[in-house]
Amino acid sequence: MTFRLTLEGIYTPLVTPLKDDGGFDLDRLADLVEHLIDKGVHGLISGGSTGENYAQTVEERLTLARFVTERAKGRLPVIVGTGAMRTPDSIALAQGAREMGADALLLGTPPYSVPTERENALNALAIDRAADLPIILYNYPGRMGVSMGEDFLNRVSRSRNVIGIKESSGDINRVHLLARDYPHIQMSCGMDDQALEFFAWGARSWICAGSNFLPEEHVYLYETCVLNGDFAKGRRIMSAMMPLMRVLEQGGKFIQCVKHGTTLAGIPTGPMRPPLKGLNKDEKRELQQVIAVLKTTIAAIKAGN
């Protein structure tokens, strides 16, 4: 019998530190896990797209997830991403997550195949049956090709394991739909520049790649809006974060920016696996400037200025 995981706070989809030869740098990954726990994030996600899962084998993804789960030592929830083009691969990832003692699954639509809502639901339920773990759905039609519509949600929400959804469509009407018509599915912000809107509509968690390198600032926005209900201050914090959101979401180099940001935070994460390439000098300089201004502005808000 599964338990109902409460999605509360900041969940970090971990980047994957790599060595120059493309192998995993587990020492740096251990440093990142400890750093994020120390800075107060509320959960970790292994095997998301931020972690370059598309460039890894199922065995590699399980190795990373097992390492993160063991390193976390139960101090906070670990969620394992099961996104894959092939259902058997997703099932293998889900079963592996259960065996290693992970707390939940992050379950997206198989990319490229463009399934119908019924096909997508049957795929999700097959993965659910294979693992019997809490599931956070992941709706990202911009990457997957189709949306998790109402027919899909009605079918999968019959399972007691479907506890939440990371909503990354960018369509604010989806936030309204989920909040009003699916209150039994915990809504988590998956579109960084809409975090304030998600919190206003009742979301109590944010799955955000930027927390790899700015964990305290992301936690501060969550605490301000969700715990304290201070949306006037929340707007000031969010306004300070918006230039970063523009760089991350609109620059076309999302993972590269997150990995470089983590490196700037003192935990070198190495290169990307092909086909991605790193930032050039100008892009690095722009990101560094944006981060510096953000940190200074939010520090001033914290200080009461």
C-alpha positions, 0 to 999 in steps of 0.5 A: 500500500502506497502512502500519499506524498505531500508536495510541499516546497522546492523540488530540485531536478538535479543536473548530472555532473560530468567528467570531460570524457562524458562519464559521471562525476559522482563526487560532484553529484554528492557535493550537489546533493549535500549542498541542496539539502543544507540550503533547505530544498524539500526534495530531489528529482533524479532522471529528469530532462535537466539531468540529461536523461535523453542522453543516458541509457536506462542502466545509467539512469538507474545508477544515478538514481540509486546514488542520489537515493542512497546519498539522501539517506531519507533526509528528504524525498527522492523522486525518479523520472521515468520519461522514455520513448519506450514503455518497457524502459519506463517500466524498468526505471519505475521498478528500479525506483521501487527497488532502491527505495525511492519515494515517488515517480515523475511520469511524463508523456512518451516523446515523439510518438504523439499518443492519444489521450487513451493511449497515454493513459494506458501507458501511465497506468502500466507504469503505475502497476509495475511500481505501485509508487506515488506518481507525479505526472509531468505535462510538458506538451512543448517537449512531448508533443501532446497535452495531458488533457481532461480525458487523460486526467480522468482516466489516470486519476482513478489510481490512488498513486496519482498524487500530483502533476508538474504543469509545464504547459505555460498555459495559465488556463491549465492552472485554473483547470487543475485548481478548480476541477482536479483538486485531488491532484496536487498541482506543482509549478513546472513553468518557472516564470509563472511560479507566483500565479501557481502559488496564488491558485493553491500550488504548494510546490515548485519543481525548478531547475534554477534551484540547482544554483539558487536554492535559497532564493527559490525557497524564499519565494515559496516561504513568502507566498505559500507559508506567509501568504505575502504576495506583495513581497512575493511580487518583488521577489518574482520581479527580481527573478524574471530576468533569470527566467528569460535567460533560462526559458527563452535563450535556447540553452536551458540545461547549459545555463543551469549547469553553468549556474551550478558551476558558478555556485561552487560545484563544477558540473562539467560539459553536456553530453552531445548533441548539446554544447556549452555556453560561449563567453558572452552567454556565460558573462550574461548569466553571471551578471543576471545571477549577481543582480538577482542575488543582490536584489533578493538579499535587499528584500530579505533585509527589509529594504 
